Amino acid sequence: MAQTNAHHPAKGPAATWSRQRVLRQMDYQLNQKQRRAFLVSHQLHFTNNMLPYEQNSQIVSGMPPIWEPDVVQRQNIPMRIIDMGEDSLVPDDFSEEELQTGVWWRHLVAGGIAGAVSRTSTAPLDRVKVMLQVHGTSQGTVGIVPWFHKMLQEGGTKSLWRGNGVNVIKIAPESALKFTSYEQIKRWIKGGDSRRELKAHERFVAGSLAGVLSQTLIYPLEVVKTRLVIRNTGQYKGILDCAQHLYKTEGIKCFYRGYVPNIMGIIPYAGCDLMIYETLKRWYTRNHCQSGDPPCTVMVTCAGISSTFGQIVAYPLALVRTRLQAQTNQVQNRNMVQIFTDILKKEGPRGLYRGMAANFIKVIPSVSISYTIYELSLKKLNVKMS
């Protein structure tokens, strides 16, 4: 087939554009504010949902050049899809055009790949964090370096990645569940006005409910991950063996230990994270970027900072959740309040933030790796970041 110059489309049957193609062409090249301005300035008249050549030439000449016919160019990249090592982030919004043209799944796939690489790269720090959360000062080992030495002595270098397999596996189902539930909840909130943008508090409600639903369904994997992280060498053969052992020895209830503080932690985490993210984004736009959206690197920085503050607020609940997950039937089962009280009595308020330093250390490499892999994945999926 002969190729046609994107700025001078040939006349004839192919020169008549459908409404869907017009929206797709606009979505490839303009962000949401630019699309609205373009629709106001260009009076487009569709006949049987088709746009004649005389008007589709206005679209081509009135917009910046497209890179390739099959390449999606998007200027408002949803940076919060990038994995920060935590599961309570409020998802980014996709427009109706993005949902129709398939841009959304490319970003989800790229985010999943980036998350897998990032989590694998920082898994040793994540394991140290969990060990500090579970054991505190009870085993006489306190601090990141001593725990590294202890893990290496017990199981060698390979032991540093215990639990990483299930941590990576749960990315796909959790992302899919969170995305589909978030979009459905958004529709309920919007009612009949599907093109209305959600306000910050509405995004918070939708994101929190989506997080609760996704966490409820994949939570057993969280428990299995914690047990694999704290296990001794040779205790389990793998993920399935661990899950079967837990079911046989502790029953189905063990897969939801720590569920209550986990769900309670979603609300302060998501609220603080979203508030700081939107505040930083608005501040930068107002002072440094009056037109359009902030650069991708700025969006990543905003997401990293907001995620860090969200973790600080919700960390005590995350620590209690992890200790509940680690409890077995062989020891005295304690509830959330008893664990809180015990930590404060033995370790003081500082004990509620045991392992937080390891979490902070992994933020910068986690965000950097995620962003790099995310961008490379988008290029492979023919999504061009600008």
C-alpha positions in Angstrom: 0.0 0.0 0.0 1.2 3.5 -0.8 1.9 5.6 2.3 0.2 8.9 2.6 1.8 12.0 4.1 0.2 12.6 7.5 -0.1 16.4 6.8 -1.6 16.0 3.3 -4.0 13.0 3.4 -5.2 11.9 -0.1 -8.7 12.6 -1.2 -11.0 9.8 -1.9 -12.7 7.1 0.3 -9.8 7.1 2.8 -10.1 10.9 3.2 -13.4 10.5 5.0 -12.8 10.0 8.7 -15.1 8.3 11.2 -15.9 10.0 14.5 -13.8 7.4 16.3 -10.8 8.1 14.1 -11.1 11.8 14.8 -11.1 11.3 18.5 -8.2 8.9 18.3 -6.2 11.3 16.2 -6.8 14.1 18.7 -6.0 11.8 21.6 -2.7 10.8 20.1 -1.5 14.4 19.9 -3.3 16.6 22.4 -3.8 16.5 26.1 -7.3 17.0 27.6 -7.1 20.8 27.8 -5.8 21.1 24.3 -8.6 18.8 22.9 -11.2 21.1 24.5 -9.7 24.2 23.1 -9.4 22.6 19.6 -13.0 21.5 19.6 -14.1 25.1 20.5 -11.9 26.7 17.8 -12.8 24.1 15.0 -16.5 23.6 14.3 -16.6 19.9 13.3 -19.7 18.7 11.5 -20.2 14.9 11.3 -22.5 13.4 8.7 -23.6 9.9 9.7 -20.7 9.9 12.2 -18.3 10.6 9.3 -16.1 13.7 8.8 -15.4 14.8 5.2 -11.9 15.6 3.8 -12.4 19.4 4.0 -12.7 19.2 7.8 -10.3 16.3 8.6 -7.6 18.3 6.9 -8.3 21.0 9.5 -7.4 18.5 12.2 -4.2 17.5 10.6 -3.1 21.1 9.9 -4.2 22.4 13.2 -2.3 20.0 15.4 1.4 19.2 15.9 2.8 16.5 13.6 2.1 12.9 14.6 5.2 10.7 14.8 4.0 7.6 13.1 0.5 6.4 12.1 0.6 3.5 14.5 2.4 5.2 17.4 0.5 6.6 20.3 1.8 10.0 21.5 0.5 11.1 24.9 1.6 14.2 26.8 -0.2 13.6 30.1 1.6 10.3 31.1 -0.1 8.6 34.1 3.0 8.5 36.2 1.3 7.0 39.2 1.0 3.7 37.4 4.8 3.4 38.0 5.4 0.9 40.9 6.6 2.5 44.1 6.7 -0.9 46.0 3.4 -0.2 47.7 -0.1 -1.3 46.8 -2.3 1.6 48.0 -1.7 4.3 45.4 -4.8 5.9 43.9 -4.8 5.1 40.2 -4.5 7.7 37.5 -7.5 8.6 35.4 -7.8 7.6 31.8 -10.0 9.5 29.4 -12.8 7.9 27.5 -10.8 8.1 24.3 -7.8 6.3 25.9 -10.1 3.6 27.1 -11.5 3.2 23.6 -8.2 3.3 21.7 -6.4 0.9 24.0 -3.9 3.3 25.5 -4.8 2.2 29.0 -3.7 -1.4 28.7 -0.3 -0.4 27.3 0.3 1.7 30.4 -0.8 -1.1 32.7 1.4 -3.6 31.0 4.4 -1.2 31.0 3.7 -0.5 34.7 3.6 -4.2 35.5 6.9 -4.8 33.8 8.5 -1.9 35.6 7.1 -3.0 38.9 8.5 -6.6 38.4 12.0 -5.3 37.6 11.9 -2.7 40.4 10.7 -5.1 43.1 13.2 -7.7 42.1 16.0 -5.1 42.2 15.1 -3.9 45.7 14.0 -7.3 47.1 16.9 -7.6 49.6 16.0 -4.3 51.2 12.3 -5.3 51.3 13.2 -8.6 53.1 15.3 -6.7 55.6 12.4 -4.4 56.2 10.0 -7.3 56.8 12.5 -9.1 59.2 12.8 -5.9 61.2 9.0 -5.5 61.3 8.4 -9.0 62.5 11.2 -9.5 64.9 11.9 -6.0 66.2 14.5 -6.4 69.0 13.4 -9.9 70.0 16.3 -11.7 68.3 19.0 -9.2 69.4 19.6 -8.1 65.8 18.8 -4.5 65.1 19.7 -2.5 62.0 20.0 -3.0 58.3 23.6 -4.2 58.1 23.4 -6.8 60.9 20.3 -8.3 59.3 22.0 -8.5 56.0 24.9 -10.4 57.6 22.4 -12.7 59.4 20.4 -13.5 56.3 23.6 -14.2 54.3 24.9 -16.6 57.0 21.6 -18.4 57.3 20.8 -18.9 53.6 23.5 -17.4 51.3 23.0 -14.7 48.6 19.9 -16.4 47.2 18.1 -16.0 50.5 18.0 -12.2 50.0 15.3 -12.7 47.4 13.0 -14.9 49.4 9.3 -14.0 48.9 10.1 -11.9 45.7 8.4 -14.4 43.4 5.0 -14.0 45.0 5.6 -10.3 45.3 6.0 -10.1 41.5 3.2 -12.5 40.7 0.6 -10.5 42.5 1.3 -7.3 40.5 -0.8 -8.5 37.5 -4.0 -9.5 39.3 -3.9 -6.6 41.7 -3.4 -4.0 38.9 -6.2 -5.5 36.8 -8.6 -5.7 39.8 -7.7 -2.1 41.0 -8.1 -0.7 37.5 -11.4 -2.4 36.6 -13.0 -1.6 40.0 -11.7 2.0 40.0 -13.2 2.6 36.5 -16.5 1.1 37.6 -16.7 3.1 40.8 -15.9 6.2 38.8 -18.9 5.5 36.6 -21.1 5.3 39.7 -19.8 8.6 41.0 -20.1 10.4 37.7 -23.7 9.1 37.1 -24.9 10.2 33.7 -22.1 12.6 33.0 -19.3 10.3 31.8 -17.0 13.0 30.6 -16.9 14.9 33.9 -13.5 15.0 35.6 -13.5 13.6 39.2 -12.6 16.1 42.0 -9.8 15.2 44.4 -12.1 13.9 47.1 -14.0 11.8 44.6 -10.8 10.3 43.3 -9.8 9.5 46.9 -13.1 7.7 47.5 -12.9 5.8 44.2 -9.2 4.9 44.7 -9.7 3.8 48.3 -12.7 1.6 47.5 -10.8 0.1 44.6 -7.8 -0.5 46.8 -10.0 -2.2 49.4 -11.6 -4.5 46.8 -8.3 -5.5 45.2 -6.5 -6.0 48.5 -9.4 -8.2 49.7 -9.1 -10.5 46.8 -5.3 -10.8 46.6 -4.6 -10.6 50.4 -3.9 -14.4 50.8 -0.8 -13.8 48.5 0.4 -11.1 51.0 0.3 -13.6 53.8 2.1 -16.2 51.8 4.7 -13.6 50.8 5.4 -12.7 54.5 5.7 -16.3 55.5 8.2 -17.0 52.6 10.2 -13.9 53.5 10.7 -14.9 57.2 11.1 -18.7 56.5 14.3 -20.6 57.3 16.2 -22.5 54.6 14.4 -25.6 53.5 11.2 -24.9 55.3 9.1 -24.6 52.2 9.7 -25.9 48.6 8.0 -22.9 47.0 4.8 -20.8 46.8 2.3 -23.6 46.4 4.0 -25.7 49.1 3.9 -22.8 51.5 0.2 -22.1 50.8 -0.7 -25.8 51.2 1.2 -26.1 54.5 -0.5 -23.0 55.9 -4.0 -24.3 54.9 -3.3 -27.8 56.5 -1.8 -26.5 59.7 -3.6 -23.2 60.4 -6.8 -23.3 58.3 -8.3 -20.9 55.9 -8.5 -18.1 58.4 -4.7 -17.7 58.5 -4.8 -16.2 54.9 -6.6 -13.1 56.3 -4.5 -12.5 59.4 -3.7 -8.8 59.5 -6.5 -7.9 57.1 -8.1 -5.3 59.4 -5.0 -3.1 59.9 -4.2 -3.5 56.2 -7.6 -2.1 55.2 -7.4 0.6 57.8 -4.0 1.7 56.4 -5.4 2.2 52.9 -7.4 5.3 53.9 -4.6 7.4 55.5 -2.1 6.2 52.9 -4.2 7.0 49.9 -5.5 10.3 51.3 -2.1 11.6 52.3 -0.5 10.3 49.1 -3.2 11.8 46.8 -3.2 15.2 48.6 0.5 15.7 48.5 0.8 14.5 44.9 -1.9 16.9 43.7 -0.5 19.7 45.8 3.0 19.3 44.4 1.7 18.9 40.8 -0.4 22.1 41.1 2.4 24.1 42.7 4.9 23.2 39.9 2.3 23.9 37.2 1.4 27.3 38.7 5.1 28.4 39.1 7.0 26.7 36.3 4.6 25.3 33.7 1.7 27.6 33.1 0.7 25.7 29.8 0.3 22.0 29.6 1.4 19.3 32.0 4.6 19.1 34.0 7.5 17.1 32.5 7.6 13.3 33.1 10.5 13.6 35.5 8.6 16.1 37.7 5.6 13.8 37.8 7.8 10.9 38.9 9.3 13.0 41.6 5.9 14.2 42.8 4.7 10.5 42.9 7.9 9.4 44.8 7.6 12.2 47.4 3.8 11.7 48.0 4.3 7.9 48.2 7.0 8.3 50.9 4.8 10.6 53.0 1.9 8.2 52.6 4.1 5.3 53.9 5.2 7.4 56.9 1.5 8.0 57.9 0.4 4.4 57.4 3.6 2.6 58.5 2.6 1.6 62.1 -0.5 -0.1 60.7 1.7 -1.9 58.0 4.1 -3.1 60.8 1.2 -4.5 62.9 -0.3 -6.1 59.8 3.0 -7.9 59.1 3.4 -9.1 62.6 -0.1 -10.5 62.5 0.6 -12.2 59.2 3.7 -13.8 60.7 1.8 -15.3 63.7 1.4 -19.1 63.7 -0.9 -21.4 65.7 2.1 -22.5 67.7 2.4 -19.1 69.4 -0.1 -17.0 71.4 -2.4 -15.4 68.9 -2.7 -11.6 69.6 -5.0 -9.1 68.1 -4.1 -5.7 66.6 -4.6 -3.8 69.8 -2.5 -6.2 71.8 0.4 -6.0 69.3 0.2 -2.2 69.4 0.3 -2.2 73.1 3.1 -4.7 73.3 5.3 -2.7 70.9 4.8 0.5 72.7 5.6 -1.2 76.1 8.8 -2.9 75.0 10.2 -0.6 72.3 8.4 2.7 72.6 6.9 4.7 69.7 10.1 4.1 67.8 9.2 0.5 67.6 6.2 1.3 65.4 8.6 2.5 62.7 11.0 -0.5 62.9 12.3 -1.1 59.3 11.3 2.3 58.0 15.0 3.2 57.2 15.2 0.2 54.8 12.0 1.4 53.2 13.4 4.9 52.7 16.7 3.6 51.2 14.8 1.7 48.5 12.6 4.6 47.4 15.2 6.3 45.1 16.4 3.1 43.3 12.8 1.8 43.2 11.5 5.0 41.5 14.5 5.4 39.2 14.4 1.8 38.0 10.6 1.8 37.6 10.7 5.0 35.5 13.4 3.8 33.3 11.8 0.4 32.6 8.4 2.0 32.3 9.6 4.4 29.6 11.5 1.6 27.7 8.4 -0.7 27.9 6.1 2.1 26.5 8.5 2.5 23.6 8.3 -1.2 22.8 4.5 -1.0 23.0 4.5 2.0 20.6 3.5 4.6 23.1 5.7 7.7 22.7 6.4 9.8 25.8 6.9 13.5 25.3 
